[in-house]
Amino acid sequence: MGQLPTPPDTFVEFCRRFPQLAEAWKLVGQATSQGPLDEKTGRLIKLAVSIGNLREGAVHSAVRKAIASGVTREEIDQVLALAASTLGFPATVAVFSWIRDEVEKSESEA
């Protein structure tokens, strides 16, 4: 799949300031990639969890990484649509705006 996007400056700065936490986080990421799910499915699940928890930064990150992994806009939209009945309309529209931010960035860079 594609190369993961460059992390935001704030993330990079945090990792420089707290290198042990950054290393622990890297190990968590490596451990979660073990198992039968392919990368694309894992990215969609991470997106769904981020959406369900209404974590704006996590949604932005999950969308960037999903797109880099070959997930389509239609697949991202379906994950949001599946979450809508649980989230409610106002929260779903908010999440839509976070997703749109990243999709538009990726389209302008293409």
N, C-alpha and C positions, 0 to 999 in steps of 0.2 A: 504494500500500500504506500501511500504518500508519506512524505517527510512531515513530522509533527511541526506545527507552527512554533515560531520563537515565542517563548513565554513573555508576558508583559513585564515592563521594567520593575514594577512593584514586587513581583514574584522574585525576580533576579536579585533585587536589593535585599529582600527578606532572607533569601538563601545565603547571601554573603554575610549578613549580620548574624544568622543563626545556622551555621554550617552543620551542626549535629542534627538539628531538626530536618534540614534539607536532605541529609543522608538517610535519615529514618524514613522520610516520605518517599525517597527513591526506592528503598527496600519494599515499602508497602506496594508501590506501583508494580514492582517486579513480581511480588507474590501474587497479586491479583490477576496477573496475565497467565497464570498457570491454570489449566483446565480445558474443558472441551469446547468452550465458546470461541468462535472466531473473533478477530479484532473488531469487525464491523458491528457484530451483535453486542459485544462488550461496550462499544462506544454508544450505541443506542440505549443500552441499559443505564449507563452513567448519565446520559442526558435525561432519561426518565426520572432517575433518582434526584437529580439536580432540580428538575422542574417540580417534582412533588414536594420538595423541601423549600421551594421558592427562594433558592440561593442564586441571586443574580450573577455574581462572579462565576459560580460553578456552571451556570447555564451558558454563559459566554464561553468559558473554557471548553465545556463539553461540545458545543457547536463547532468551535474552531477545530478541535481534534477529530470530531466526527467527519467533518468535511475533508480534512486532510487524509482520513482513512477511507474515503470513497463513498461515504454516506450521501445520499441525494437529498435535495430540498424536499422532495415528496415524502421521503422516509422520515425526515425531521418533522415535517408537518403532521404526519400520522401519529408520531409519538405525542405531539402536543394535543392533537384531537382526542387521543385515547385518554389523556390526563384531564381533559376539560370537565368531564362530569364530576370528577372528584375535587378539582380545584375551584370550580365555580367560574362564572363569566368574567368578573373583574380581574381575578388573578390570572386567568388564561390570557386575557388581552395584555396584561403586563408582561407575561412570559413571552408572548408573541413579539412584543417590541424588543426584548432582549435577543431573541433569535434573529429577528429581522436585522438588527445591528450587525451581527456577525456574518449573516448571509450576504448582506449588501457589501460589506468589506471584502469578502472573498470574491464576489462577482466583479468588483471594481479592480481587484488585483489580477484577475484572470486575463 
